[in-house]
């Protein structure tokens, strides 16, 4: 009997089930407390979510189909995807609020 699924598929399914479980808990909390579902993903966070999902999909596809010894490709891919994810995080307004909070608490 041949191998049908590799380790990548096992990891992807495990991560998917964790995400699905998390979404169920968060949505149930919002519905139970009569909170608007729009609070789950504020419009300021949409680009972070999109870049994170796109990055995860690119990594999954790359590691499923890339040759084993492709370290230069993997390191270049990692750096470029980190930049794609870091830029929306850096531009997010919550970063500035967090930064002000940390500075004000350190000086106190």
C-alpha positions as CSV (number, residue, x, y, z in Angstrom):
1,X,0.0,0.0,0.0
2,X,1.5,3.3,-1.1
3,X,1.7,6.6,0.8
4,X,-1.3,8.8,0.0
5,X,-0.6,11.8,2.1
6,X,2.6,13.5,3.1
7,X,3.5,15.3,6.3
8,X,2.5,18.6,4.8
9,X,-1.1,17.5,4.4
10,X,-1.2,16.3,8.0
11,X,0.1,19.6,9.2
12,X,-2.2,21.6,7.0
13,X,-5.3,19.6,8.2
14,X,-4.2,20.0,11.9
15,X,-3.8,23.8,11.5
16,X,-7.1,24.0,9.6
17,X,-8.9,22.2,12.4
18,X,-7.4,24.5,15.0
19,X,-8.5,27.5,13.0
20,X,-12.0,26.1,12.5
21,X,-12.3,25.4,16.3
22,X,-11.1,28.9,17.1
23,X,-13.6,30.5,14.7
24,X,-16.5,28.4,16.2
25,X,-15.6,29.6,19.8
26,X,-15.2,33.3,18.7
27,X,-18.5,33.3,16.7
28,X,-20.3,31.6,19.5
29,X,-19.0,34.2,22.0
30,X,-20.2,37.0,19.8
31,X,-23.6,35.5,19.3
32,X,-24.1,34.7,22.9
33,X,-23.2,38.2,24.1
34,X,-25.1,39.9,21.2
35,X,-22.0,41.5,19.8
36,X,-22.0,42.5,16.2
37,X,-20.1,40.1,14.0
38,X,-18.4,43.0,12.3
39,X,-16.2,43.4,15.4
40,X,-14.5,40.1,14.5
41,X,-12.6,41.6,11.6
42,X,-12.4,45.4,11.8
43,X,-11.8,47.2,8.5
44,X,-8.3,48.3,9.7
45,X,-7.3,44.6,10.0
46,X,-8.5,43.4,6.6
47,X,-5.1,43.7,4.9
48,X,-3.4,41.8,7.7
49,X,-5.9,39.0,7.3
50,X,-5.5,38.9,3.5
51,X,-1.7,39.0,3.6
52,X,-1.6,36.3,6.3
53,X,-3.9,34.0,4.4
54,X,-2.1,34.6,1.1
55,X,1.3,34.0,2.8
56,X,0.1,30.7,4.4
57,X,-1.2,29.5,1.0
58,X,2.0,30.4,-0.8
59,X,4.1,28.6,1.9
60,X,1.9,25.5,1.8
61,X,2.1,25.3,-2.0
62,X,5.8,25.9,-2.0
63,X,6.6,23.3,0.7
64,X,4.3,20.7,-1.0
65,X,5.9,21.0,-4.4
66,X,9.4,22.5,-4.0
67,X,12.5,20.3,-4.2
68,X,13.9,19.3,-0.9
69,X,17.3,21.1,-1.2
70,X,16.0,24.5,-2.3
71,X,17.3,26.6,0.6
72,X,18.0,29.8,-1.5
73,X,14.5,29.7,-2.8
74,X,13.0,29.0,0.6
75,X,15.0,31.8,2.3
76,X,14.1,34.3,-0.5
77,X,10.4,33.3,-0.2
78,X,10.5,33.7,3.5
79,X,12.0,37.2,3.4
80,X,9.5,38.4,0.7
81,X,6.5,36.9,2.5
82,X,7.6,38.4,5.8
83,X,7.8,41.8,4.2
84,X,4.3,41.3,2.7
85,X,2.9,40.5,6.2
86,X,5.0,43.0,8.2
87,X,4.0,46.1,6.1
88,X,0.3,45.9,6.9
89,X,1.1,45.2,10.5
90,X,3.4,48.2,10.7
91,X,0.8,50.5,9.1
92,X,-2.0,49.3,11.4
93,X,-3.3,52.0,13.7
94,X,-3.2,49.7,16.8
95,X,0.6,49.5,16.5
96,X,0.9,53.2,17.2
97,X,-1.6,53.0,20.1
98,X,0.4,50.0,21.6
99,X,3.7,51.9,21.1
100,X,2.3,55.0,22.9
101,X,1.0,52.8,25.7
102,X,4.3,50.9,26.2
103,X,6.3,54.2,26.2
104,X,4.0,55.8,28.7
105,X,4.2,52.8,31.0
106,X,7.9,52.6,30.8
107,X,8.4,56.2,31.8
108,X,6.1,56.0,34.8
